[in-house]
Amino acid sequence: MNKSIVLDASALLALLNQESGHRQIEEVLPNAVMSAVNVSEVISVLIRNQITDEEARNITADLVKEIIPFDESQAYIAASLIKKTKRYGLSFGDRACLALAKVNRIPVLAADKIWSKLDVADIKIKLIR
């Protein structure tokens, strides 16, 4: 993989909402990838906020140049992360994001501060705020 960072759904939503730290996401966007699971999360939020299905899909497709399918390897990793992440309230989508980063040995960019408490030494996590 020729990419340098995995975006979590929280990061892409921070960009879309122009929240604190959104400029960091703009800078890495050309080299960012996302799990299909996390893209689904973002599209769900957009639809819940009254954006049409088609518009939501177009918005994410325009921003995320490479969407990586969730595969068997990532499924096992995401499941195995439950013990290390449960007490912090991380969702399946969060663990899917971490699994993609682990499989590809690239860092994650996220917006949720709780990620800084994670004990996942083999996955580098960067926060936007």
C-alpha positions as CSV (number, residue, x, y, z in Angstrom):
1,M,0.0,0.0,0.0
2,N,1.4,3.4,-1.0
3,K,-0.6,5.4,1.5
4,S,0.6,7.0,4.7
5,I,-2.4,7.2,7.1
6,V,-5.8,5.6,8.0
7,L,-8.6,8.0,8.7
8,D,-11.1,7.1,11.4
9,A,-14.7,8.2,10.9
10,S,-14.3,10.8,13.6
11,A,-11.6,12.5,11.7
12,L,-13.5,12.7,8.4
13,L,-16.6,14.0,10.3
14,A,-14.4,16.6,12.0
15,L,-13.3,17.7,8.5
16,L,-16.8,17.8,7.2
17,N,-18.0,19.8,10.2
18,Q,-15.0,22.1,10.1
19,E,-14.3,21.2,13.8
20,S,-11.1,21.8,15.7
21,G,-8.2,20.0,14.0
22,H,-9.8,19.8,10.6
23,R,-6.8,21.4,8.8
24,Q,-4.7,18.4,9.8
25,I,-7.1,16.1,8.0
26,E,-7.0,18.4,4.9
27,E,-3.2,18.0,4.8
28,V,-3.2,14.2,4.9
29,L,-6.2,13.6,2.7
30,P,-4.3,12.9,-0.5
31,N,-2.4,10.1,1.3
32,A,-5.3,8.8,3.4
33,V,-7.3,5.6,3.2
34,M,-10.4,4.5,5.1
35,S,-12.0,1.2,5.9
36,A,-15.3,0.6,4.1
37,V,-16.7,0.1,7.6
38,N,-15.7,3.7,8.6
39,V,-17.0,5.1,5.3
40,S,-20.3,3.5,6.1
41,E,-20.3,5.2,9.5
42,V,-19.7,8.6,7.9
43,I,-22.4,8.1,5.3
44,S,-24.8,7.0,8.0
45,V,-24.2,10.3,9.9
46,L,-24.6,12.4,6.8
47,I,-27.9,10.6,6.0
48,R,-29.1,11.0,9.5
49,N,-28.4,14.8,9.1
50,Q,-30.8,15.0,6.1
51,I,-28.3,14.6,3.3
52,T,-29.5,12.3,0.6
53,D,-28.0,8.9,0.1
54,E,-26.5,9.9,-3.2
55,E,-25.1,13.2,-1.9
56,A,-23.5,11.4,1.1
57,R,-21.9,8.8,-1.1
58,N,-20.6,11.5,-3.5
59,I,-19.2,13.6,-0.6
60,T,-17.2,10.6,0.8
61,A,-16.1,9.5,-2.6
62,D,-14.8,12.9,-3.4
63,L,-12.8,13.1,-0.2
64,V,-11.6,9.6,0.3
65,K,-9.5,8.4,-2.6
66,E,-9.1,4.9,-1.5
67,I,-11.7,2.9,0.5
68,I,-10.3,-0.5,1.6
69,P,-12.7,-3.4,1.9
70,F,-13.0,-5.0,5.3
71,D,-11.5,-8.5,4.9
72,E,-11.0,-11.7,6.9
73,S,-7.7,-10.6,8.3
74,Q,-9.1,-7.3,9.5
75,A,-12.1,-9.1,11.0
76,Y,-9.9,-11.2,13.2
77,I,-7.8,-8.3,14.3
78,A,-10.8,-6.1,15.1
79,A,-12.3,-8.9,17.2
80,S,-9.0,-9.5,19.0
81,L,-8.9,-5.8,20.0
82,I,-12.1,-6.0,22.0
83,K,-10.2,-6.7,25.2
84,K,-7.9,-3.7,24.9
85,T,-10.6,-1.3,23.8
86,K,-13.8,-2.3,25.6
87,R,-13.2,-0.2,28.7
88,Y,-12.7,2.9,26.5
89,G,-16.0,2.4,24.7
90,L,-14.6,1.9,21.3
91,S,-17.1,0.6,18.7
92,F,-16.7,-2.1,16.1
93,G,-16.0,0.7,13.6
94,D,-13.2,2.0,15.7
95,R,-11.7,-1.4,15.9
96,A,-12.1,-1.9,12.2
97,C,-10.1,1.3,11.7
98,L,-7.4,0.1,14.0
99,A,-7.3,-3.3,12.2
100,L,-6.8,-1.6,8.9
101,A,-3.9,0.3,10.3
102,K,-2.3,-2.8,11.9
103,V,-2.6,-4.8,8.7
104,N,-1.0,-2.1,6.6
105,R,1.5,-0.9,9.3
106,I,0.5,2.7,9.0
107,P,-0.8,5.2,11.6
108,V,-4.4,6.2,12.3
109,L,-5.6,9.7,12.5
110,A,-8.6,10.1,14.8
111,A,-10.5,12.9,16.6
112,D,-11.6,11.1,19.7
113,K,-9.3,11.9,22.6
114,I,-10.0,8.6,24.3
115,W,-7.9,6.9,21.7
116,S,-4.8,8.4,23.4
117,K,-5.4,5.9,26.3
118,L,-5.3,2.8,24.1
119,D,-2.6,0.2,24.8
120,V,-2.0,-0.9,21.2
121,A,1.7,-0.6,20.9
122,D,1.9,-2.0,17.4
123,I,-0.5,0.7,16.1
124,K,0.5,4.3,16.0
125,I,-2.4,6.7,16.8
126,K,-2.3,10.4,16.0
127,L,-5.0,12.7,17.3
128,I,-6.1,15.9,15.6
129,R,-6.9,17.7,18.9
